Amino acid sequence: MPMTVLAVIRIITGILFLILGVLGLFLPILQGLLFLVIGFLLLSVDIPVFRRVSVWMQKKFPKLKRPVKRAREWLGMRRRRPPRK
């Protein structure tokens, strides 16, 4: 399954935000948690592990469902469905 250019850019951006988030946990200048959440949202579209954790978090904490949905709409992301067999 070939990846589109947009998916590659989204993955690279998500990884960069995760790195900034980890650095932000230790550096007082950066907002680490914010960068971690943004990176997590970006990666959850294309990487199944992040998608499963996202679904699990939304089931465990139902109040997160609406903000995550609004953030995805704001970022213009739609969750890809796996192809039917």
C-alpha positions in Angstrom: 0.0 0.0 0.0 1.8 3.1 -1.2 1.8 6.1 1.1 0.7 9.5 -0.2 2.9 12.6 0.1 0.4 14.0 2.6 0.7 10.9 4.8 4.5 11.1 4.8 4.4 14.8 5.7 1.9 14.0 8.5 4.1 11.3 9.9 7.2 13.4 9.9 5.4 16.3 11.5 3.9 14.0 14.1 7.3 12.6 15.0 8.8 16.1 15.2 5.9 17.1 17.6 6.5 14.0 19.7 10.2 14.9 20.0 9.4 18.5 20.9 6.9 17.1 23.5 9.5 14.9 25.1 12.0 17.8 25.2 9.2 20.0 26.6 8.7 17.7 29.5 12.3 18.5 30.6 12.7 22.1 29.4 10.6 24.8 31.1 10.3 26.9 27.9 8.3 24.4 25.8 4.8 23.1 26.5 5.6 19.4 26.4 2.1 18.0 26.9 0.6 20.2 24.2 3.2 19.0 21.7 2.8 15.4 22.7 -1.0 15.6 22.1 -0.6 17.2 18.7 2.0 14.6 17.6 -0.2 11.8 18.9 -3.2 13.2 16.9 -1.2 13.5 13.8 0.2 10.0 14.0 -3.1 8.3 15.0 -4.3 8.8 11.4 -1.7 6.7 9.7 -0.1 4.5 12.4 -2.3 1.7 13.7 -0.6 1.6 17.2 -1.5 5.2 17.8 -5.0 4.7 16.4 -5.6 1.8 18.8 -4.4 3.8 21.8 -6.6 6.7 20.6 -9.7 4.4 20.4 -8.9 3.0 23.9 -8.5 6.4 25.4 -11.8 7.5 24.0 -13.5 4.4 25.4 -11.9 4.8 28.8 -12.5 8.6 29.0 -15.7 9.3 27.0 -15.3 13.1 27.6 -12.3 13.0 25.3 -14.3 11.9 22.3 -15.8 15.3 21.4 -12.5 17.3 21.8 -10.6 14.7 19.7 -13.2 14.8 17.0 -13.2 18.6 16.9 -9.4 18.6 16.8 -9.4 16.1 13.9 -12.0 18.2 12.0 -10.0 21.4 12.7 -6.8 19.8 11.4 -8.7 18.4 8.4 -8.0 14.8 9.2 -10.3 11.9 8.7 -9.6 8.5 10.0 -8.9 6.0 7.2 -10.9 2.8 7.4 -9.2 -0.4 6.6 -10.2 -2.1 3.4 -12.9 -4.7 3.5 -12.0 -8.3 2.9 
